[in-house]
Amino acid sequence: MGRDRKRKLSPDDPVGQSPPEGFGVAATLSRLQSDNPSSEGSNGSHASKKRKRVDGEKVKYPDLTYADGKLQSPIRIADLQGLLLYCFADGIAPQWISMKHSGHVRKVVALMVPGLEMGMFDGTISVQRDSATRKQETQEPESNPPGATEEGPKDERTADYERWKQGLPLPDRSHRFNPRSLTRENLPEPLQPLADMFPHIWPVRAPGDNKYNKVHSPLQAILMSAPPKTKSDDSHKGARPAKVEKGFVAKRTPITAFITSREDLLENDFILHPAFFTSDDEKSSQMEARQRAGQSAEDGWVDTLVPTLESAQAPDAEIESGSVTVGRDVFSLDCEMCITEGGQSELTRISMVGWDGEVVLDELVKPARPVINYLTRYSGITPEMLEPVTTTLGDIQQRLLTLLTPRAILVGHSLNSDLTALKLVHPFIVDTSIIYPHPRGPPLKSSLKWLTQKYQNKQIQNGMAGHDSIEDARAVLELVKLKCEKGERWGTSEASNESIFRRLSRSIRPNHVPRAGEERTGAVVDWGSPERGIGAHATVSIGCRDDDAVVSGISAVINGDETNPSIPAGGVDFAWARIRDLEYLRGWCSRLPDPNNANESTTLVPPPEETTPTTTTGDGDSTDLPQPDVLADTISRTVSNISRIYDSLPPCTLFMVYSGTGDPREVGRLQSIHKKYREEFKSGKPWAELTHKWTDVEEQALKKACERAREGCGFMCIK
């Protein structure tokens, strides 16, 4: 859609078919007759006359116009970022909304208000103070969730498939994705002031992964920006070379910083070495669990001779200055396997190279059982190669026990599979599938071939005769060395994406804007100490103790504050802020950040172990639901704060408000159950003795909870 293309709202817009309750078409038409029909930000018939001049100067006033038509999906938080970049940087014109005179936007404010939900606007969640029949917001699955019929819940995909098989047209559900009109007459009293600022409420989808039941950070979605694509990106096949944000500084880091933690070892299916357990009771319990799982000495497993974790530390006198190995012996390992009778995976080749890349060990191994599949396509192993081999797994284990001393660090890619084939346990592991995380997060893992192509610009595993385990071991070693030279951020999304503030700082204001030729500036106003985290790259960061301070902080950074020399004269161009009273009241986070704590978490979704704020009923029973009057008062106060922010903004300001996510509590609860189930299951407990079980019922419940947690809402207008 072109920059100046304008499409007016029709009587059928924006809800598609029949509008949901609370969004009357008659009220919408009445509003459109009195307002400027093309402007998302118009708030009265006299507004257009006043807007011809700003600060005594005639201007072409920016204008947002909802694109007439039915959206096929909700807009994303990243789309809000795209609108910002279109106005202030090198972003392209959005397709979901049209902006006229975007170059005349003087300021942009993005306000995150966790706790707001679409259900508050359509009556699903009652926010009236006198509501006697308020719908309960429990964490249990709804008995009749949205979209369910009177006969019971119905899966929409199944229903669509049945209609498709019968040749029937699919139902039009586009109204779910389109913005809905806001009018005072059809909003609960605490929410009515929003209709004076914003003409529509938009469904805004949070980032996540439905396949793997993940909800990603709504903060990163708007505050971190992927580098713009180039023509060479589109023509490049395979993994694109790594892009690094401007200003990235390499930091030489010792290899010990990348040793996998105990928690990550468990999460990635490694077996813990006895050195991790300090008491006899812990060691005894762990050995019993390994016996139940068939991973004990009686089953052919061996533990490297490491008495304690502290025994790995090399004396200072033996550590060369600036050495990234810090006196440790580093070995890169790769194994090839085959399939034997019973469907077992057994070792057929082991290759190990030292820090200098020289081969330390390269042996073919005779499996204990008859081979039924040599996996030649992947392993390169053939029957002829193994025919004369007499080396057994036990022989390899004994050689490894002499090499893997307490100072040895074992590196590899998805090393848990290799160690399982070796039936070996070692405490000091560096795994490239962990230190180079998949862009979409765990449990996904990038392949070694992809990592090597992306970060080393090399091609491996191209032969038709299978993998070369020595080549793979050296490729892993080079990736680890590169990580040590570049630092912990290298190879992560944090390094490949750049801060929105850095990207804006490369943009120059147009000549007709005051202070022409200067770089764009940005600010973060948030609870706690944002300068230590999300606001590290902003021009100015303001930490607050409550929502009132956030409101005052936004006014200061946007309009300028002579008492604060860190704020540029005339204020910054872009400000991101968050108000959190509603989030905390509804139990979406269990505690607010301490501004004096540098390590304070700012994640939206609460840790599963934490509890939500409770209230007490007259019978003494506790509940995690706020009382109706308390909820209504908090919503009213939150909306009042949004109004105060709006009133403080100068003309030609793009004001965006978004919730971030939907309700995250059920996701946290189910993820906690899944974590406990995995811990018990890995310990070898029989199914009947598990205190936490995970079946398809829980899996589907988590999937639905993630979908709900990704359903946010938002508003936007031009002040």
C-alpha positions in Angstrom: 0.0 0.0 0.0 1.4 3.4 -0.9 2.3 6.0 1.6 -0.6 8.4 0.7 -3.2 5.9 -0.2 -6.4 6.5 1.8 -9.3 4.2 2.2 -12.4 5.2 4.1 -14.3 3.1 6.6 -17.5 1.6 5.3 -20.7 0.9 7.3 -19.6 -2.8 7.4 -16.2 -2.0 8.8 -14.3 -2.8 10.8 -15.8 -6.0 12.1 -16.6 -7.8 8.8 -19.9 -9.5 9.3 -22.2 -8.8 12.3 -20.3 -6.8 14.9 -19.8 -8.3 18.3 -21.8 -7.1 21.2 -20.5 -3.8 22.5 -19.4 -2.5 19.1 -22.6 -1.1 17.5 -22.5 -0.2 13.8 -25.0 2.6 14.5 -22.8 4.1 17.1 -19.8 3.8 14.7 -21.7 5.5 11.9 -22.7 8.3 14.2 -19.1 8.8 15.2 -17.9 8.8 11.6 -20.5 11.4 10.6 -19.2 13.8 13.3 -15.5 13.0 12.9 -13.0 13.1 10.1 -13.8 9.7 8.5 -10.3 9.0 7.3 -8.4 9.6 10.4 -7.7 7.1 13.2 -6.7 10.0 15.4 -9.6 12.4 14.8 -11.5 13.3 18.0 -14.0 15.9 17.0 -15.4 17.9 14.1 -13.3 21.0 15.0 -10.0 19.1 15.4 -9.1 19.4 11.7 -9.3 23.2 11.8 -7.1 23.4 14.8 -4.5 21.1 13.3 -3.7 23.4 10.3 -1.3 25.1 12.6 1.1 23.7 15.2 3.1 26.1 17.2 1.9 28.9 14.9 3.2 27.1 11.8 1.2 25.5 9.1 1.9 21.8 8.8 0.7 18.7 6.9 -0.8 16.8 9.7 0.0 13.1 9.9 -3.1 10.9 9.4 -3.7 7.2 10.2 -6.3 5.4 8.1 -7.4 1.9 8.7 -7.1 -0.1 5.4 -10.7 -0.9 4.4 -10.8 -4.7 4.0 -10.6 -7.8 6.1 -7.2 -8.7 7.6 -6.3 -12.4 7.4 -4.5 -12.4 10.8 -4.0 -10.1 13.8 -1.4 -7.5 13.6 1.8 -8.3 15.6 3.8 -6.3 18.1 6.5 -6.3 15.4 4.0 -4.5 13.1 3.9 -1.6 15.7 7.7 -1.5 15.5 7.4 -1.4 11.7 5.1 1.6 11.9 7.6 3.4 14.1 10.5 2.6 11.7 8.4 3.8 8.8 7.9 7.2 10.4 11.4 7.6 11.9 13.9 5.4 10.1 14.3 3.1 7.0 11.1 1.0 7.5 8.8 0.2 4.6 5.1 1.3 4.4 2.9 -1.0 6.5 0.2 -2.9 4.6 -2.3 -3.1 7.5 -2.8 0.6 7.9 -2.1 3.7 5.8 -0.3 6.8 7.1 -0.5 10.1 5.3 2.3 12.6 5.9 4.3 10.1 7.9 7.4 12.4 7.6 5.6 15.0 9.7 5.3 12.8 12.8 7.3 14.6 15.5 7.2 12.1 18.4 6.3 8.5 18.9 5.3 7.0 22.3 4.8 3.3 22.7 3.1 2.4 26.1 2.9 -1.2 27.3 0.0 -1.9 29.6 0.0 -5.6 30.7 -3.3 -6.7 32.2 -5.6 -5.1 29.5 -7.5 -7.8 27.6 -9.9 -7.8 24.7 -12.4 -9.5 26.9 -12.8 -6.3 29.0 -14.2 -4.5 25.9 -16.6 -7.2 24.6 -18.1 -8.2 28.0 -16.2 -11.5 28.5 -14.5 -10.0 31.5 -16.8 -7.7 33.5 -15.1 -4.6 34.9 -18.2 -2.9 36.4 -18.0 -2.0 40.0 -21.6 -3.2 40.7 -21.3 -6.5 38.8 -22.9 -9.3 40.9 -22.4 -11.9 38.2 -18.8 -11.3 37.3 -17.3 -14.0 35.2 -14.6 -15.8 37.1 -11.0 -15.6 35.7 -9.8 -18.9 37.0 -6.8 -20.8 35.7 -8.9 -23.9 35.0 -10.0 -24.5 31.4 -13.2 -22.7 30.6 -16.3 -25.0 30.4 -17.5 -23.3 27.3 -14.6 -21.3 25.8 -15.1 -18.8 23.0 -16.0 -20.5 19.7 -17.6 -23.5 21.4 -21.1 -24.6 20.5 -23.9 -25.5 23.0 -23.0 -29.1 22.5 -19.5 -28.5 23.7 -16.1 -27.1 22.6 -15.4 -27.6 18.9 -12.0 -27.5 17.2 -12.3 -24.9 14.4 -9.7 -26.7 12.3 -11.6 -29.9 12.4 -14.8 -28.1 11.6 -13.2 -26.3 8.7 -11.8 -29.6 7.4 -15.2 -31.2 7.5 -16.7 -28.3 5.6 -13.9 -28.5 3.0 -14.5 -32.2 2.4 -18.2 -31.4 1.8 -17.4 -28.7 -0.6 -18.9 -26.0 1.6 -17.5 -22.5 1.9 -15.4 -21.9 5.0 -16.9 -19.5 7.6 -15.6 -15.9 7.6 -13.7 -15.3 10.8 -11.8 -12.3 9.6 -13.8 -10.1 12.1 -11.6 -11.5 14.8 -8.5 -9.8 13.3 -10.0 -6.4 12.3 -10.0 -3.4 14.6 -13.3 -2.7 16.4 -14.8 0.7 16.9 -14.7 2.3 20.4 -17.6 4.5 21.6 -18.4 5.7 25.1 -21.9 4.3 24.9 -20.8 0.7 24.5 -17.9 0.6 26.9 -17.9 0.0 30.7 -17.6 3.1 32.7 -13.9 2.5 33.7 -12.9 2.2 30.0 -14.9 5.0 28.5 -12.1 7.6 28.4 -10.3 5.4 25.9 -13.0 6.2 23.3 -12.0 9.9 23.6 -8.5 9.1 22.5 -8.7 6.1 20.3 -11.2 5.3 17.6 -10.5 1.5 17.5 -9.2 -1.4 19.6 -6.9 -3.7 17.6 -6.2 -7.4 18.3 -2.4 -7.5 18.7 -0.7 -10.8 18.7 2.4 -11.4 20.9 5.3 -13.3 19.5 5.6 -17.1 20.1 5.7 -20.6 18.7 2.5 -22.6 18.8 4.2 -25.7 17.6 6.5 -25.8 20.6 4.1 -24.0 23.0 6.2 -20.9 23.6 5.4 -17.3 24.3 8.2 -14.9 23.5 9.1 -11.6 25.1 6.8 -8.7 24.0 9.5 -6.3 25.1 12.1 -7.8 22.6 9.4 -7.7 19.9 9.4 -3.9 19.9 12.7 -2.9 21.4 15.0 -5.2 19.3 15.1 -4.8 15.5 16.4 -7.3 12.9 18.8 -5.7 10.3 17.0 -4.6 7.1 17.2 -7.3 4.3 19.3 -6.7 1.3 19.0 -8.1 -2.3 21.9 -10.4 -1.6 19.9 -11.9 1.3 17.1 -13.1 -1.1 19.6 -14.6 -3.6 21.7 -16.4 -1.0 21.0 -20.1 -0.5 21.3 -21.9 2.9 22.3 -20.1 6.1 23.0 -16.4 5.5 26.3 -15.1 6.9 26.0 -13.8 10.5 25.0 -10.1 10.8 26.1 -8.2 13.8 24.5 -5.1 15.2 26.5 -1.9 14.7 28.6 -1.2 17.7 29.0 -4.8 18.7 32.3 -5.2 20.6 34.1 -8.5 20.7 35.1 -9.6 24.2 37.6 -12.4 24.6 36.2 -14.9 27.0 37.6 -18.0 28.6 36.1 -21.3 27.5 35.1 -22.0 31.1 32.4 -19.4 30.7 30.6 -21.7 28.3 30.7 -24.9 30.3 27.1 -26.2 30.5 25.4 -25.6 33.9 23.8 -28.3 35.9 20.4 -27.1 35.0 21.2 -27.0 31.3 22.7 -30.5 31.4 19.4 -31.8 32.8 17.3 -29.8 30.3 19.3 -31.2 27.4 19.2 -34.9 28.5 22.7 -35.2 29.9 23.4 -37.5 32.9 24.9 -35.7 35.9 28.3 -36.7 37.0 28.7 -37.7 40.7 31.0 -34.6 41.1 27.8 -32.5 41.1 26.6 -34.1 44.3 28.3 -33.1 47.5 26.5 -35.3 50.1 26.4 -39.1 50.3 22.6 -39.0 50.3 22.5 -37.1 47.1 25.0 -39.5 45.4 23.1 -42.5 46.6 19.8 -41.1 45.4 21.3 -40.3 42.0 22.9 -43.8 41.6 19.5 -45.4 42.4 17.9 -43.3 39.7 20.5 -44.3 37.2 20.1 -47.9 38.1 16.3 -47.6 37.4 17.1 -46.0 34.1 19.7 -48.6 33.0 22.6 -46.1 33.2 24.7 -47.6 36.0 28.0 -49.4 36.0 26.2 -52.7 35.8 24.7 -51.5 32.5 28.2 -50.7 31.1 28.3 -47.0 32.0 31.5 -45.3 33.3 32.1 -42.0 35.0 35.3 -40.0 34.4 37.7 -39.8 37.3 36.7 -36.3 38.6 36.4 -36.3 42.4 35.0 -32.8 42.7 34.2 -29.8 40.5 36.9 -27.8 42.2 39.6 -30.3 41.3 39.4 -29.0 37.7 40.9 -25.6 38.6 44.4 -25.2 37.3 46.9 -23.4 39.5 47.4 -19.7 38.6 51.1 -20.4 37.9 50.2 -22.8 35.1 47.7 -20.4 33.3 49.2 -18.3 30.5 48.2 -14.7 30.5 45.3 -14.1 28.2 44.8 -17.8 27.5 41.2 -18.7 26.7 41.8 -22.3 27.8 42.9 -21.1 31.3 45.0 -24.2 31.9 42.3 -26.7 30.8 42.7 -29.5 28.3 40.0 -29.2 25.6 39.0 -32.1 23.4 36.4 -32.0 20.6 34.4 -35.2 20.2 32.2 -36.6 17.4 30.8 -40.1 17.1 29.1 -42.1 14.4 26.4 -44.7 15.2 24.5 -47.6 13.6 21.3 -49.4 14.4 21.6 -52.9 16.0 19.1 -55.6 16.8 16.3 -54.4 19.0 16.5 -50.9 17.5 19.4 -49.8 19.6 21.9 -47.1 18.6 25.5 -48.3 19.0 28.9 -46.7 18.5 30.8 -47.5 15.3 33.4 -44.7 15.2 34.8 -42.2 17.6 37.0 -39.2 16.6 38.5 -36.7 19.0 40.8 -33.7 18.3 42.7 -31.5 20.6 42.7 -27.7 20.9 45.3 -27.5 18.1 43.0 -29.5 15.8 45.4 -32.5 15.8 43.7 -36.0 16.0 43.9 -37.5 19.4 41.7 -40.5 18.9 40.1 -42.0 15.7 38.8 -45.5 16.0 36.3 -47.8 14.5 34.3 -49.7 17.1 32.6 -53.2 16.8 29.0 -53.0 18.1 28.0 -55.6 20.7 24.9 -56.6 18.8 24.4 -57.6 15.1 24.0 -54.5 12.9 20.7 -54.1 11.0 21.3 -50.6 9.6 24.8 -49.1 9.1 23.3 -45.7 8.4 26.0 -45.3 5.7 24.3 -42.2 4.3 25.0 -40.4 7.5 27.8 -42.3 9.2 29.9 -43.3 6.2 30.3 -46.7 7.8 30.0 -49.8 5.6 30.0 -53.5 6.5 33.4 -53.9 4.9 34.9 -51.3 7.2 33.7 -53.0 10.4 34.4 -56.6 9.3 38.1 -56.7 10.6 37.5 -54.4 13.6 37.9 -55.9 17.1 37.9 -52.8 19.2 35.0 -52.8 21.6 33.1 -50.0 23.5 34.9 -51.1 26.7 38.3 -50.5 25.1 37.3 -47.0 24.0 36.0 -46.2 27.5 39.3 -47.1 29.1 41.2 -44.9 26.7 38.8 -42.0 27.3 39.3 -42.4 31.1 43.0 -41.7 30.7 42.4 -38.7 28.4 39.5 -37.1 30.3 41.3 -35.9 33.5 39.6 -33.5 35.9 41.0 -30.6 33.8 39.5 -31.9 30.6 36.7 -30.1 28.9 34.7 -32.0 26.3 33.2 -30.1 23.4 30.8 -31.3 20.8 27.5 -30.7 19.0 24.4 -32.3 20.7 27.0 -34.1 22.8 24.4 -35.9 24.9 23.8 -38.3 21.9 27.6 -39.1 21.6 28.0 -39.6 25.4 25.0 -41.9 25.4 26.5 -44.0 22.7 29.8 -44.0 24.6 28.0 -44.8 27.9 30.2 -42.1 29.4 29.5 -39.3 32.0 31.7 -36.2 32.3 30.9 -33.0 34.2 32.6 -30.4 32.0 30.7 -30.0 28.7 30.6 -27.3 26.1 27.9 -27.9 23.5 27.6 -25.8 20.4 23.9 -26.6 20.1 23.5 -24.7 23.4 26.0 -21.9 23.2 24.7 -21.1 19.6 21.0 -21.2 20.4 18.4 -21.7 17.7 16.8 -18.4 16.7 13.4 -19.6 17.7 14.6 -20.9 21.1 14.6 -24.4 22.7 13.8 -27.2 22.2 14.9 -26.4 18.6 18.6 -26.8 17.9 20.5 -25.6 14.9 22.4 -28.2 12.9 26.2 -28.2 12.9 26.2 -27.8 9.1 24.0 -24.7 9.4 26.1 -23.1 12.2 29.4 -23.8 10.2 28.0 -22.2 7.1 26.6 -19.2 9.0 29.4 -18.4 11.3 32.5 -19.8 9.5 31.3 -19.5 5.9 32.3 -23.1 5.3 30.6 -26.1 3.9 30.7 -29.5 5.7 28.9 -32.8 5.3 28.5 -32.4 1.6 29.9 -35.8 0.6 27.5 -38.6 -0.5 29.5 -41.1 1.6 28.3 -39.7 4.9 29.7 -37.4 7.5 33.4 -37.3 8.4 33.6 -37.3 12.2 37.0 -35.7 12.2 35.8 -32.9 10.0 32.7 -32.5 12.3 34.9 -32.4 15.4 37.1 -29.7 13.9 34.1 -27.7 12.9 32.8 -27.8 16.4 36.2 -26.8 17.8 36.4 -23.8 15.4 32.9 -22.7 16.5 34.0 -22.8 20.2 37.2 -20.9 19.4 35.1 -18.2 17.6 32.8 -17.9 20.6 35.8 -17.5 22.9 37.2 -14.7 20.7 33.9 -12.9 20.2 32.2 -13.3 23.6 29.0 -14.7 25.1 26.7 -12.5 22.9 28.1 -13.9 19.7 25.9 -16.4 17.9 22.8 -15.3 19.8 19.7 -13.4 18.6 20.9 -10.6 20.9 24.0 -10.1 18.6 22.2 -10.6 15.3 19.4 -8.2 16.3 20.1 -4.6 17.3 18.5 -2.3 19.7 15.7 -0.1 18.2 17.5 2.9 19.8 20.7 2.2 17.9 18.7 1.8 14.6 16.9 5.1 15.3 20.2 6.8 16.1 21.3 6.3 12.5 18.3 8.2 11.2 18.5 11.9 10.6 15.5 14.2 11.2 14.0 15.8 8.0 14.9 19.4 7.3 11.4 20.8 8.2 11.7 19.5 11.7 13.4 21.6 14.4 17.0 20.6 15.1 17.5 19.3 11.6 20.5 17.1 10.9 20.6 15.6 14.4 20.3 11.9 15.1 17.0 10.4 16.4 16.9 10.0 20.2 15.0 7.5 22.4 14.1 6.9 26.0 12.8 4.1 28.2 10.6 4.8 31.2 9.9 1.8 33.3 9.7 0.3 36.8 13.0 -0.7 38.4 16.3 0.2 36.7 15.9 0.0 32.9 19.3 1.5 32.2 20.8 -1.9 33.3 18.7 -3.8 30.8 16.2 -2.8 28.1 17.2 0.8 28.3 21.0 0.3 28.0 21.1 1.7 24.5 18.6 4.5 24.9 19.6 8.1 25.0 18.0 8.4 28.5 16.5 5.8 30.9 14.3 6.7 33.8 13.6 4.2 36.6 10.3 4.5 38.5 8.7 3.1 41.6 5.1 3.4 40.6 2.8 4.2 37.6 2.5 7.8 38.6 6.2 8.2 38.2 6.1 6.6 34.8 3.4 9.1 33.7 5.6 12.0 34.9 8.7 10.4 33.3 7.0 10.1 29.9 6.1 13.8 29.9 9.6 14.7 30.9 11.4 12.7 28.2 9.0 13.7 25.4 8.7 17.4 26.2 12.1 18.0 27.8 13.1 18.7 31.4 15.5 21.4 32.3 16.1 19.8 35.7 17.4 16.6 34.0 20.5 17.3 31.9 20.4 13.7 30.4 17.2 14.6 28.5 17.9 16.4 25.2 16.5 19.9 24.9 13.0 19.6 23.5 12.7 16.0 24.5 13.5 12.7 22.7 11.9 11.5 19.5 10.7 8.1 20.7 9.8 6.8 24.1 8.9 3.3 25.3 7.3 3.0 28.7 5.3 0.5 30.8 2.7 0.9 33.6 2.2 -2.2 35.7 -0.4 -1.7 38.5 -3.0 -3.7 36.5 -0.6 -6.4 35.7 0.3 -6.9 39.3 -3.3 -6.8 40.6 -4.4 -9.5 38.1 -1.5 -11.8 39.2 0.3 -11.7 35.8 3.5 -11.1 37.7 4.0 -11.9 41.4 6.3 -9.0 42.4 7.4 -5.7 40.9 11.1 -5.0 40.3 13.3 -3.4 42.9 15.0 -0.4 41.4 18.0 -1.0 43.7 18.5 -4.6 42.4 20.6 -4.8 39.2 19.6 -8.4 38.6 15.9 -7.8 38.9 13.9 -9.7 36.3 11.7 -7.7 34.0 10.0 -10.7 32.3 6.3 -10.4 31.9 5.3 -14.1 32.4 5.8 -15.0 36.0 8.2 -17.8 37.0 6.1 -21.0 37.5 7.1 -21.4 41.1 5.9 -17.9 42.1 2.4 -17.3 43.3 -0.1 -14.6 42.4 -1.4 -11.9 44.7 -4.3 -13.2 46.8 -7.4 -11.7 48.5 -9.3 -13.2 51.3 -13.0 -13.9 51.4 -15.2 -13.6 54.4 -15.0 -17.3 55.0 -11.2 -17.1 55.3 -10.6 -18.8 51.9 -8.0 -17.3 49.7 -8.4 -16.7 46.0 -6.1 -15.4 43.3 -8.9 -13.1 41.9 -9.1 -9.4 42.7 -12.4 -8.3 44.0 -14.6 -6.7 41.3 -14.5 -3.2 42.8 -10.7 -3.4 43.2 -10.3 -4.5 39.6 -12.6 -1.7 38.4 -10.8 0.9 40.4 -7.4 -0.3 39.1 -8.6 -0.3 35.5 -10.0 3.2 36.0 -6.7 4.4 37.5 -4.8 2.8 34.6 -7.0 4.4 32.0 -6.7 7.7 33.8 -2.9 7.3 33.6 -3.2 6.7 29.8 -5.3 9.8 29.5 -2.7 11.8 31.5 0.0 10.6 29.1 -2.1 11.5 26.1 -2.8 15.0 27.4 0.9 15.6 28.0 1.9 14.7 24.4 2.7 17.5 21.9 0.9 17.7 18.6 1.9 15.4 15.8 2.7 12.6 18.2 2.0 8.9 17.3 0.7 7.3 20.4 0.6 3.5 20.6 -0.7 1.5 23.5 -0.5 -2.3 23.6 -1.0 -5.0 26.3 2.0 -7.2 25.4 0.3 -10.5 25.9 -2.9 -12.1 27.2 -3.2 -14.0 30.5 0.1 -15.9 31.0 -0.7 -17.6 34.3 -2.0 -20.9 32.9 1.1 -21.2 30.7 3.3 -20.8 33.8 1.4 -23.3 35.8 1.5 -26.0 33.1 5.1 -25.4 32.3 5.9 -25.9 36.0 4.1 -29.3 35.9 6.0 -30.3 32.7 9.3 -29.4 34.3 8.6 -31.5 37.4 7.4 -34.3 35.2 10.6 -34.3 33.2 12.8 -34.3 36.3 10.9 -37.3 37.7 10.8 -39.2 34.4 14.5 -38.7 33.8 15.2 -40.1 37.3 13.8 -43.4 36.1 10.7 -43.5 38.3 8.0 -45.9 37.1 5.0 -44.1 35.6 2.7 -45.2 38.4 4.9 -43.5 41.0 5.2 -40.1 39.2 3.7 -37.3 41.2 3.4 -35.1 38.1 2.3 -36.8 34.8 2.3 -35.3 31.4 -0.1 -36.7 28.7 -1.7 -35.4 25.6 -4.4 -33.8 27.7 -1.8 -31.6 29.4 0.0 -31.0 26.1 -3.2 -29.7 24.5 -4.1 -27.6 27.5 -0.7 -26.0 27.3 -1.2 -25.3 23.6 -4.5 -23.6 24.2 -3.0 -21.6 27.1 -0.2 -20.4 24.9 -2.6 -19.3 22.2 -4.6 -17.4 24.8 -1.4 -15.8 26.2 -0.5 -14.5 22.8 -3.8 -12.7 22.3 -3.2 -9.1 23.3 -4.8 -5.8 22.3 -3.7 -2.3 21.4 -4.7 1.2 20.4 -3.2 3.9 18.3 -3.8 7.5 17.3 -2.2 10.7 16.2 -2.4 13.4 19.0 
